[in-house]
Amino acid sequence: MTTFDYGKMATLADTLLGKFGQTMTLLRTSDGSEYDPHEGGSYVTTTSSAVVGVILPTADAKVRGSEGAVGDFDNSSIGGLAASKRRFAILKAKDSTMPQVADMIVDAVGDSYRVTGVTQVSPAGTDIIWRVGLEGA
């Protein structure tokens, strides 16, 4: 029985996202809960790292038209793509930091998004991509 080579899948995802994705900044802010006795207080710090991927509208941000078909645009709907701030990102897992809930992602044009959830796509222990729920800031 042959096994599927998830390493090749990870390499393909890495190549495609690197070619068609954008470089974004992942910002993680500490909660300031660690006390530093030398400094006499606790401090909030923010670290940044580069991530590469694509940001797309979520399925529930699509508008249902008069026939109820997803993808039919009805400009009168409040839930339209332009009105919705919900998005999801597909990020390269290789050589990057895995996002966490409450992190911020700033895309290439400067739009900021708060991370609302992360799904690690890692079949057989091989990290392929991270699917990240986002809310516009």
C-alpha positions as CSV (number, residue, x, y, z in Angstrom):
1,M,0.0,0.0,0.0
2,T,1.4,3.4,-1.0
3,T,1.1,6.4,1.3
4,F,0.2,9.9,0.2
5,D,3.2,12.3,0.2
6,Y,2.0,15.2,2.3
7,G,5.4,16.8,2.0
8,K,4.7,17.4,-1.7
9,M,1.4,18.9,-0.9
10,A,3.0,21.3,1.6
11,T,5.6,22.3,-1.0
12,L,2.9,22.9,-3.6
13,A,0.9,25.1,-1.1
14,D,4.1,27.0,-0.3
15,T,4.9,27.6,-3.9
16,L,1.4,28.7,-4.9
17,L,0.9,31.0,-1.9
18,G,4.3,32.4,-2.4
19,K,3.6,33.2,-6.1
20,F,0.0,34.5,-5.8
21,G,-0.2,35.6,-2.2
22,Q,0.8,38.7,-0.4
23,T,3.3,39.3,2.3
24,M,1.5,40.5,5.5
25,T,2.5,41.3,9.0
26,L,1.3,39.3,12.0
27,L,1.2,41.3,15.2
28,R,1.1,39.6,18.6
29,T,0.6,41.6,21.7
30,S,1.5,40.2,25.1
31,D,-1.2,40.7,27.8
32,G,1.3,42.3,30.2
33,S,0.6,39.7,32.9
34,E,4.2,38.8,33.6
35,Y,5.7,40.9,36.3
36,D,9.3,42.1,35.9
37,P,10.9,42.5,39.3
38,H,14.0,44.3,37.9
39,E,11.8,46.9,36.2
40,G,9.2,47.1,38.9
41,G,6.2,46.4,36.7
42,S,4.6,44.5,33.9
43,Y,4.7,45.7,30.3
44,V,2.7,45.1,27.2
45,T,4.9,44.2,24.2
46,T,4.1,43.7,20.5
47,T,6.1,41.3,18.3
48,S,5.7,41.2,14.5
49,S,6.5,38.5,12.0
50,A,5.9,38.1,8.3
51,V,3.3,35.7,6.9
52,V,2.4,35.0,3.3
53,G,-1.1,34.2,2.0
54,V,-4.4,35.4,0.6
55,I,-7.4,37.1,2.2
56,L,-10.8,36.1,0.8
57,P,-14.4,36.9,1.7
58,T,-16.2,34.3,3.9
59,A,-19.1,32.3,2.6
60,D,-21.5,34.0,5.0
61,A,-20.4,37.4,3.6
62,K,-21.9,36.5,0.2
63,V,-25.3,37.9,-0.6
64,R,-28.3,35.9,-1.5
65,G,-30.2,37.3,-4.4
66,S,-34.0,37.1,-5.2
67,E,-33.8,33.4,-6.0
68,G,-31.7,32.8,-2.8
69,A,-28.7,31.6,-4.7
70,V,-25.4,32.3,-3.0
71,G,-23.3,34.6,-5.2
72,D,-26.2,36.6,-6.6
73,F,-25.5,40.2,-5.6
74,D,-28.3,42.3,-4.2
75,N,-26.9,45.7,-3.4
76,S,-29.7,46.4,-0.9
77,S,-28.5,43.7,1.5
78,I,-26.6,44.7,4.6
79,G,-24.7,41.4,4.5
80,G,-23.0,42.2,1.2
81,L,-19.3,41.7,0.5
82,A,-18.6,45.4,0.8
83,A,-20.5,45.8,4.1
84,S,-19.1,42.7,5.7
85,K,-15.8,42.9,7.6
86,R,-15.5,39.1,7.9
87,R,-12.8,37.5,5.9
88,F,-10.6,34.4,6.0
89,A,-7.0,34.0,5.1
90,I,-5.1,31.0,3.8
91,L,-1.5,31.3,5.1
92,K,1.6,29.4,4.3
93,A,2.5,27.2,7.3
94,K,6.1,26.6,6.2
95,D,8.7,28.9,7.9
96,S,6.1,31.2,9.5
97,T,4.4,31.8,12.9
98,M,1.1,30.2,13.5
99,P,-1.5,32.9,14.2
100,Q,-3.5,32.9,17.5
101,V,-6.9,34.3,18.4
102,A,-6.6,38.0,19.0
103,D,-3.5,38.5,16.9
104,M,-3.7,41.2,14.2
105,I,-2.9,40.8,10.6
106,V,-2.0,43.8,8.5
107,D,-2.2,43.2,4.7
108,A,0.0,44.7,2.0
109,V,-2.2,47.7,1.6
110,G,-2.4,48.5,5.3
111,D,-5.8,47.0,6.1
112,S,-5.9,45.5,9.6
113,Y,-7.8,42.3,10.7
114,R,-8.2,40.7,14.1
115,V,-7.8,36.9,14.1
116,T,-11.0,35.2,15.3
117,G,-10.0,31.6,14.8
118,V,-7.3,29.3,13.3
119,T,-7.6,25.9,11.8
120,Q,-4.3,24.1,11.3
121,V,-4.4,21.9,8.2
122,S,-1.9,19.3,9.1
123,P,-2.7,15.8,7.8
124,A,-0.4,13.1,9.1
125,G,1.5,15.8,11.1
126,T,2.7,17.7,8.1
127,D,1.7,21.4,8.3
128,I,0.3,22.5,4.9
129,I,-1.6,25.7,5.5
130,W,-3.4,27.7,8.2
131,R,-7.0,28.8,7.6
132,V,-7.5,31.9,9.6
133,G,-10.8,33.6,10.5
134,L,-10.6,37.4,10.4
135,E,-12.7,40.4,11.4
136,G,-11.9,43.8,9.9
137,A,-10.5,46.2,12.5
